[in-house]
Amino acid sequence: MTFDQARWRRDDEPVYEPLLSDKDETTVALSGASTASGDDADSTADVPLPDDLTRDELTLPELSEPELARHYTRLSQMTYAIDTGPYPLGSCTMKYNPKFTEDVAALADASIHPDRPERRKQGTLELQYRLQDYLARIGGMHAVSLQPPAGAAGEFTGILVAQAYHESNGDEHRSEVIVPESAHGTNFASAALGGYDVVELPGGEDGRIDLDALDAALSEDTAALMLTNPNTLGLFERDIEEIAEMVHDVGGLLYYDGANLNALLGRARPGDMGFDIMHYNVHKTFATPHGGGGPGAGPVGVVDDLAEFLPTPRIRRSEMGYEEFDPDNSIGKVHGFSGNWLVLVKAYAYIARLGDKGLTDASAKAVLNANYLAEQIEYEVPYGPFHHEFVASAGEQDAADVAKRMLDYGVHPPTTKWPEIVGEALMTEPTEIENRDTLDSLARAFNAVVDEDDETLEAAPSRTAARLIDQTSAARNLRLSWQALEE
Ligand SMILES: Cc1ncc(COP(=O)(O)O)c(C=O)c1O
C-alpha cells in the first residue's frame, strides 16, 4: 500500500506553497479611511480611531482567479480532510457533512437580523421551533433550547440549569457533581466551571458504571451525575434505569452527554432512560461541520420540571404563528440570540431529509461499521460488546506513533491515549458514512502498522506534506506566523 500526499514546491525553491502575500505585493492606497493622521482635523471625525491604528496604504496580493484557485486547491491537497478519506476519531465523530445541508443553509437568509420584528422573521422562528421539537422528540425531552454554541457549552448550560433547579428547591447545599473516569474532559471542566466539586467515579471491571462505587459516591450533596451512553468505550450502560433511580433517590439529577447519541438514534431515548438534562452535539449526531471548537451548536434538552430554567429566548406557537419567549426562571443567555443560526439550519435540514427511517438507519450503520472494523483489525479490543465505537489497545506500541504512521497509509488515525482505562488506547469510530471498501482500507492501515518496529513508527509520518515535527521545539519555540521551511 503506497500513499504520497501532495507537496507543492518547485525543485529550485525549497519552500512549501508560498503565502498569497509572497506571490505578489501590490500596494494599494486607501481612500478616506486613512487620513486620520496628519493635520486634517475633519478626517478624524470620519474615522474615530487613534492615529496609531490607522493606515493610508495596504499591501495586498493582486492575483488572477486561476492563481487564487490553484493556491487554495494546492493547500487543500497538502492536508487531510473528510472529503478525501475516512476520519475514525472515536468520540469526536468526524462525519462527512452532506453538501445538500450547505445548499439549504445558503437558501436560509443569513441577512435576516434576529432583532427584526417577529412578524418579519416568521420563517426563521418556524424553523427554530421545529428543530426544538425534533430534538425534544429524538431525545425524549420535554423542552429544548437551541442557544449553546458547542457540546461543551451545552454541558455548562445544563449544569447551570441543574444549579438553578436545586436553588429553587432550597437545595443550595448540593455541592458535588459525579463524573465517571471514562468521561470526556469537558464534563469535568463544565462541572468545575459551574462551581461544583467534581467526584471522579472509578469504572467497573466491565468498563461500565460500578453500582457499588456509585452508591458510595452518592449523597445528599450530589447535584448531578454526568453520563454518556453508550460510554466512551462504546459500551451501553445496561443498568441505566437503576442508575437513574439511585441518583433520583438522593435528589440528584442525571445529565446525558449527547456525544454518542448517533448510536441510539431512533432506537432509544435518554429521556426514557431517566435522564433529566441532555445536550445534543449536532455536529456529531446530525450534520454540521466541527469547526475547531466552533461555531457549532450544542442545544440542551430538559424534562418538564426544568423547562422554566432554560436559557432565553425559546420559541413557541403564537397567534401570529411563532414567537420568542423568556422561560419563567431562565438562567439568562449563554449565547447571542437563538444560537448559531446557520449551523442549526444544517442540523434541521439533515433531520428533515433523513426522517425517522433514515435516522434509525444511521444508528444501525454506525454500530455495524464499528463492529465490522473491529473484527478486521489485529489490535486487541479489550471491552465489548460495543456500539458505534470501540477502543483497541496498541499494546507495546505507542498509540501516538501508531497514529502518525497510519497517516503514511493514507487514512486518518483514531483518537489516541483516551480513555485511559485502555492502555495505549486507539479509540475508533468509523461512523455510519463509510462503506465496506473504506472500512477495509482502514483495517489494512491498522494491520500494516501492527507489526512495524518502533524506529519506523517513531520516524513517521514520512509520506505526508508535513513530515515529523520536532515536538519539543514546537512547544518551546512556538512560531505563530508562517515562515518558509528550509530543507
Ligand atoms: C464524549 C464527549 N463529550 C463532550 C464533547 C464536547 O463536545 P464539543 O466538541 O461539541 O464541545 C466531546 C467532544 O468530542 C465528547 O467526545
The ligand as an SDF file (V2000), in Angstrom:
LIG
                    3D

 16 16  0  0  0  0  0  0  0  0999 V2000
  -17.9490   12.4760   24.9900 C   0  0  0  0  0  0  0  0  0  0  0  0
  -17.8330   13.9330   24.6070 C   0  0  0  0  0  0  0  0  0  0  0  0
  -18.4950   14.8440   25.3440 N   0  0  0  0  0  0  0  0  0  0  0  0
  -18.4250   16.1610   25.0440 C   0  0  0  0  0  0  0  0  0  0  0  0
  -17.6700   16.6400   23.9940 C   0  0  0  0  0  0  0  0  0  0  0  0
  -17.6040   18.1230   23.7470 C   0  0  0  0  0  0  0  0  0  0  0  0
  -18.2760   18.4830   22.5760 O   0  0  0  0  0  0  0  0  0  0  0  0
  -17.8860   19.7470   21.6930 P   0  0  0  0  0  0  0  0  0  0  0  0
  -16.6260   19.4030   20.9600 O   0  0  0  0  0  0  0  0  0  0  0  0
  -19.0420   19.9640   20.7810 O   0  0  0  0  0  0  0  0  0  0  0  0
  -17.6850   20.9150   22.6130 O   0  0  0  0  0  0  0  0  0  0  0  0
  -16.9580   15.7290   23.2020 C   0  0  0  0  0  0  0  0  0  0  0  0
  -16.1260   16.1930   22.0710 C   0  0  0  0  0  0  0  0  0  0  0  0
  -15.5200   15.4790   21.3410 O   0  0  0  0  0  0  0  0  0  0  0  0
  -17.0490   14.3390   23.5180 C   0  0  0  0  0  0  0  0  0  0  0  0
  -16.3940   13.4280   22.7880 O   0  0  0  0  0  0  0  0  0  0  0  0
  1  2  1  0
  2  3  1  0
  2 15  2  0
  3  4  2  0
  4  5  1  0
  5  6  1  0
  5 12  2  0
  6  7  1  0
  7  8  1  0
  8  9  2  0
  8 10  1  0
  8 11  1  0
 12 13  1  0
 12 15  1  0
 13 14  2  0
 15 16  1  0
M  END
$$$$
